[in-house]
Amino acid sequence: RGQIKQMTGDVLNLARAAGTGNADQDAVTAANVTSGVLKGYELQATEAGRVNDILTTAVNGSNFTLENLGDGLSKVSDLAKRYGMSLEETTTVLASMTDLNIEASEAGNAMKTFLANFSSEKYTDKFNKGLQKLTGNMVKFKDGAGNLRSPLEILQDINDATKDLGSADKGNLLQQLFGKFQFAKGAAAAGRIGNMQEFLQSLKDSEGQAAKTAKLMDGGL
């Protein structure tokens, strides 16, 4: 209760800045999404303002609604944090799929598969063996310390490594890496991620956006 009280002002800014116009429902949605992100990323209530600036910018710069962005993040934020992904990076990967009309909750579940498979030699070795046979190249999934590289960089590398392959060869490789049920979403994310740098930067530069946008909305602009 104390945490919710502390972040009330930030939540109300988010509700006005990224809501649907139904004040009561928007406030409930904003509170739930904010609390979920803080919990998933193990952040303190004092971070609510920064979180809500990012959420506001994401909703107003993509196909997200606040509610479905919250749904997508709820599926993957805990795992993303464990793999060292920031909220901005996680939101960008989700947006790479939702901008192609993939539901945010489905994108969140797909992203969980991406992270798990990128960390599993069962998938990465099979993918790289096939890729090397076809192109002579390989994608690096871990750094020298055994940590997962940035998933955004991995997705970009996958796209670069497979872009000149025939559709059947590329599809087969992506199925080996992403799995039968998520390879289409993996292909969507890899294909779009290179165009998402401006979006990612806007999230990093989002300080003050929730309050600014809420003020504009209150003024009827």
The 8 nearest C-alpha neighbors of each residue, nearest first, counted from 0:
[[1, 3, 2, 4, 5, 6, 7, 44],
 [0, 2, 4, 3, 5, 6, 44, 7],
 [1, 3, 5, 0, 4, 44, 6, 43],
 [2, 4, 0, 6, 5, 1, 7, 44],
 [5, 3, 1, 7, 2, 6, 0, 8],
 [6, 4, 2, 3, 7, 1, 44, 45],
 [5, 7, 9, 3, 4, 8, 44, 47],
 [8, 6, 10, 4, 9, 5, 3, 11],
 [9, 7, 11, 10, 6, 12, 5, 4],
 [8, 10, 12, 6, 48, 7, 11, 13],
 [11, 9, 7, 13, 12, 8, 29, 30],
 [12, 10, 14, 8, 13, 9, 26, 7],
 [13, 11, 9, 15, 10, 213, 14, 210],
 [12, 14, 16, 10, 11, 15, 209, 17],
 [15, 13, 18, 11, 25, 26, 29, 12],
 [16, 14, 213, 12, 13, 18, 17, 11],
 [15, 17, 213, 13, 212, 14, 209, 12],
 [18, 16, 55, 14, 13, 15, 65, 58],
 [19, 17, 14, 25, 15, 20, 16, 65],
 [18, 20, 21, 25, 17, 22, 15, 14],
 [19, 21, 22, 18, 25, 15, 14, 24],
 [22, 20, 24, 19, 25, 23, 18, 26],
 [23, 21, 25, 24, 20, 26, 14, 15],
 [22, 24, 26, 25, 21, 27, 28, 20],
 [23, 25, 27, 26, 21, 22, 28, 29],
 [24, 26, 14, 28, 22, 18, 27, 23],
 [25, 27, 29, 14, 23, 24, 28, 30],
 [26, 28, 24, 30, 25, 29, 31, 23],
 [29, 27, 25, 31, 30, 26, 32, 24],
 [28, 30, 26, 32, 14, 31, 27, 10],
 [31, 29, 27, 33, 28, 32, 10, 34],
 [32, 30, 28, 34, 29, 33, 35, 27],
 [31, 33, 35, 69, 29, 34, 30, 28],
 [32, 34, 30, 36, 35, 31, 29, 37],
 [35, 33, 37, 31, 32, 36, 30, 38],
 [36, 34, 32, 38, 33, 37, 39, 31],
 [35, 37, 39, 33, 38, 34, 40, 32],
 [38, 36, 42, 34, 40, 35, 39, 41],
 [37, 39, 41, 35, 36, 40, 34, 42],
 [40, 38, 77, 36, 76, 41, 37, 35],
 [39, 41, 37, 42, 38, 80, 36, 77],
 [42, 40, 38, 39, 37, 43, 36, 77],
 [43, 41, 37, 40, 46, 38, 44, 39],
 [42, 44, 45, 46, 37, 41, 47, 2],
 [45, 43, 46, 47, 2, 6, 5, 42],
 [44, 46, 43, 47, 48, 6, 5, 42],
 [47, 45, 44, 49, 48, 43, 50, 42],
 [48, 46, 50, 44, 49, 45, 51, 6],
 [47, 49, 51, 9, 50, 46, 52, 45],
 [50, 48, 52, 46, 51, 47, 206, 53],
 [51, 49, 47, 53, 48, 52, 46, 54],
 [50, 52, 54, 48, 53, 49, 13, 55],
 [51, 53, 209, 208, 49, 55, 50, 54],
 [54, 52, 56, 50, 51, 202, 55, 205],
 [55, 53, 51, 57, 56, 52, 58, 50],
 [56, 54, 52, 58, 57, 17, 53, 209],
 [55, 57, 53, 59, 54, 58, 60, 202],
 [56, 58, 54, 60, 55, 59, 61, 53],
 [59, 57, 63, 55, 60, 56, 64, 61],
 [58, 60, 56, 57, 61, 55, 17, 63],
 [61, 59, 57, 58, 56, 62, 198, 63],
 [60, 62, 63, 58, 59, 57, 98, 94],
 [63, 61, 98, 97, 64, 58, 60, 94],
 [64, 62, 58, 61, 68, 67, 65, 97],
 [63, 65, 67, 66, 58, 68, 62, 17],
 [64, 66, 68, 67, 58, 69, 17, 63],
 [65, 67, 69, 64, 68, 28, 70, 32],
 [66, 68, 70, 69, 64, 103, 65, 71],
 [69, 67, 71, 65, 70, 66, 63, 64],
 [68, 70, 32, 66, 72, 67, 71, 73],
 [71, 69, 67, 73, 104, 68, 72, 66],
 [72, 70, 104, 107, 103, 68, 73, 69],
 [71, 73, 69, 76, 74, 75, 70, 68],
 [72, 74, 70, 71, 75, 76, 69, 35],
 [75, 73, 107, 72, 71, 108, 76, 70],
 [74, 76, 72, 107, 78, 77, 73, 111],
 [77, 75, 79, 39, 72, 78, 73, 80],
 [78, 76, 39, 80, 79, 75, 40, 81],
 [77, 79, 81, 80, 75, 76, 82, 111],
 [80, 78, 76, 82, 84, 81, 77, 75],
 [81, 79, 83, 84, 82, 77, 78, 40],
 [80, 82, 78, 79, 83, 77, 84, 76],
 [83, 81, 79, 80, 84, 78, 147, 114],
 [84, 82, 80, 81, 79, 85, 149, 147],
 [85, 83, 79, 80, 82, 88, 89, 86],
 [86, 84, 88, 87, 89, 83, 80, 79],
 [85, 87, 89, 88, 90, 84, 76, 40],
 [86, 88, 90, 85, 89, 202, 91, 199],
 [89, 87, 91, 85, 90, 86, 84, 92],
 [88, 90, 86, 92, 91, 87, 85, 84],
 [89, 91, 93, 87, 88, 92, 86, 94],
 [90, 92, 94, 88, 93, 89, 199, 87],
 [93, 91, 95, 89, 94, 90, 88, 188],
 [92, 94, 90, 91, 95, 96, 106, 97],
 [95, 93, 97, 91, 96, 92, 98, 90],
 [96, 94, 92, 188, 93, 191, 98, 192],
 [95, 97, 94, 99, 98, 93, 188, 101],
 [98, 96, 101, 100, 94, 99, 103, 102],
 [97, 99, 100, 96, 62, 94, 95, 61],
 [98, 100, 97, 96, 101, 95, 187, 94],
 [101, 99, 97, 98, 102, 96, 62, 103],
 [100, 102, 97, 96, 99, 103, 106, 105],
 [103, 101, 105, 104, 97, 106, 100, 67],
 [102, 104, 71, 106, 105, 67, 97, 68],
 [103, 105, 71, 107, 70, 106, 102, 108],
 [104, 106, 108, 102, 107, 103, 109, 101],
 [107, 105, 103, 109, 104, 108, 93, 110],
 [108, 106, 71, 104, 110, 74, 105, 109],
 [107, 109, 105, 111, 110, 106, 74, 104],
 [110, 108, 106, 112, 111, 107, 181, 105],
 [109, 111, 113, 107, 112, 108, 106, 114],
 [110, 112, 108, 114, 109, 113, 75, 115],
 [111, 113, 109, 115, 110, 114, 116, 108],
 [114, 112, 110, 116, 111, 115, 117, 177],
 [115, 113, 117, 111, 112, 116, 110, 118],
 [114, 116, 112, 118, 113, 117, 111, 119],
 [115, 117, 119, 118, 113, 114, 122, 112],
 [118, 116, 114, 115, 119, 113, 123, 140],
 [119, 117, 116, 115, 114, 147, 120, 140],
 [120, 118, 116, 121, 117, 122, 123, 115],
 [119, 121, 123, 124, 122, 118, 125, 117],
 [120, 122, 119, 124, 123, 125, 116, 118],
 [123, 121, 176, 120, 125, 124, 119, 116],
 [122, 124, 120, 126, 125, 121, 127, 176],
 [125, 123, 127, 120, 126, 122, 128, 121],
 [124, 126, 128, 122, 123, 127, 129, 121],
 [125, 127, 123, 129, 124, 128, 176, 175],
 [128, 126, 130, 124, 137, 129, 125, 131],
 [127, 129, 125, 131, 126, 130, 124, 132],
 [130, 128, 132, 126, 127, 131, 133, 125],
 [131, 129, 127, 133, 132, 128, 134, 126],
 [132, 130, 135, 136, 134, 128, 133, 129],
 [131, 133, 129, 130, 135, 134, 128, 136],
 [132, 134, 130, 131, 135, 129, 136, 164],
 [135, 133, 131, 136, 130, 132, 160, 137],
 [134, 136, 131, 132, 133, 130, 137, 129],
 [137, 135, 131, 134, 130, 138, 160, 127],
 [136, 138, 127, 131, 130, 139, 135, 160],
 [139, 137, 140, 156, 127, 157, 136, 153],
 [138, 140, 141, 137, 153, 142, 148, 156],
 [139, 141, 148, 147, 117, 138, 153, 142],
 [142, 140, 147, 148, 146, 145, 139, 143],
 [141, 143, 145, 144, 146, 148, 147, 140],
 [142, 144, 145, 141, 146, 147, 148, 140],
 [145, 143, 142, 146, 141, 147, 148, 140],
 [144, 146, 142, 141, 143, 147, 148, 140],
 [147, 145, 141, 142, 144, 148, 143, 82],
 [148, 146, 141, 140, 142, 118, 149, 145],
 [147, 149, 141, 140, 142, 150, 146, 153],
 [148, 150, 152, 151, 153, 147, 84, 83],
 [151, 149, 153, 152, 154, 148, 114, 147],
 [152, 150, 154, 149, 153, 155, 192, 92],
 [151, 153, 155, 149, 150, 154, 156, 148],
 [152, 154, 150, 156, 155, 151, 157, 149],
 [155, 153, 189, 157, 151, 156, 152, 150],
 [154, 156, 152, 158, 153, 157, 189, 193],
 [157, 155, 153, 159, 158, 154, 160, 152],
 [158, 156, 154, 160, 155, 159, 153, 161],
 [157, 159, 155, 189, 161, 156, 160, 162],
 [160, 158, 156, 157, 162, 161, 155, 163],
 [161, 159, 157, 158, 156, 162, 136, 138],
 [160, 162, 158, 164, 163, 159, 157, 169],
 [161, 163, 159, 158, 164, 160, 169, 157],
 [164, 162, 161, 165, 160, 159, 169, 166],
 [165, 163, 161, 169, 162, 168, 166, 167],
 [164, 166, 168, 167, 169, 163, 162, 170],
 [165, 167, 169, 168, 170, 164, 171, 163],
 [166, 168, 170, 169, 165, 171, 164, 172],
 [169, 167, 171, 165, 170, 166, 164, 172],
 [170, 168, 166, 172, 171, 167, 164, 165],
 [171, 169, 167, 173, 172, 168, 166, 174],
 [170, 172, 174, 168, 169, 173, 167, 175],
 [173, 171, 175, 169, 174, 170, 126, 168],
 [172, 174, 176, 170, 175, 171, 182, 177],
 [175, 173, 178, 182, 171, 179, 177, 172],
 [174, 176, 172, 173, 178, 126, 177, 122],
 [175, 177, 173, 122, 174, 126, 178, 123],
 [178, 176, 182, 174, 181, 173, 175, 185],
 [179, 177, 174, 181, 180, 182, 175, 176],
 [178, 180, 174, 181, 182, 177, 175, 183],
 [179, 181, 178, 182, 183, 177, 174, 184],
 [182, 180, 184, 183, 178, 177, 179, 109],
 [181, 183, 177, 185, 174, 184, 173, 178],
 [184, 182, 186, 185, 181, 187, 180, 173],
 [185, 183, 187, 186, 181, 182, 188, 109],
 [186, 184, 182, 188, 187, 183, 189, 181],
 [185, 187, 183, 189, 184, 188, 190, 182],
 [188, 186, 184, 190, 185, 189, 96, 191],
 [187, 189, 185, 191, 95, 190, 186, 96],
 [190, 188, 154, 186, 158, 192, 191, 187],
 [189, 191, 187, 188, 158, 186, 192, 193],
 [190, 192, 188, 95, 194, 189, 193, 187],
 [191, 193, 195, 194, 189, 188, 95, 190],
 [194, 192, 195, 191, 155, 196, 190, 189],
 [193, 195, 192, 191, 196, 197, 198, 190],
 [194, 196, 192, 198, 193, 197, 199, 191],
 [197, 195, 199, 198, 194, 200, 193, 192],
 [196, 198, 200, 199, 195, 201, 194, 202],
 [197, 199, 201, 195, 196, 200, 202, 91],
 [200, 198, 196, 202, 201, 197, 91, 195],
 [199, 201, 203, 197, 202, 198, 204, 196],
 [200, 202, 204, 198, 199, 203, 205, 197],
 [203, 201, 205, 199, 53, 200, 204, 87],
 [202, 204, 200, 201, 205, 199, 87, 53],
 [205, 203, 201, 202, 206, 200, 53, 199],
 [206, 204, 202, 52, 208, 203, 53, 201],
 [205, 207, 208, 52, 204, 49, 53, 203],
 [206, 208, 210, 209, 52, 211, 205, 49],
 [207, 209, 211, 52, 205, 210, 206, 212],
 [210, 208, 52, 212, 211, 13, 12, 55],
 [209, 211, 213, 12, 212, 208, 207, 214],
 [210, 212, 208, 214, 209, 213, 207, 215],
 [213, 211, 215, 16, 209, 214, 210, 208],
 [214, 212, 16, 216, 15, 210, 215, 12],
 [215, 213, 217, 211, 212, 216, 210, 218],
 [216, 214, 212, 218, 220, 213, 217, 211],
 [215, 217, 213, 219, 218, 214, 220, 212],
 [218, 216, 214, 215, 219, 213, 220, 15],
 [219, 217, 215, 216, 220, 214, 213, 212],
 [218, 220, 216, 217, 215, 214, 213, 212],
 [219, 215, 216, 218, 217, 214, 212, 213]]
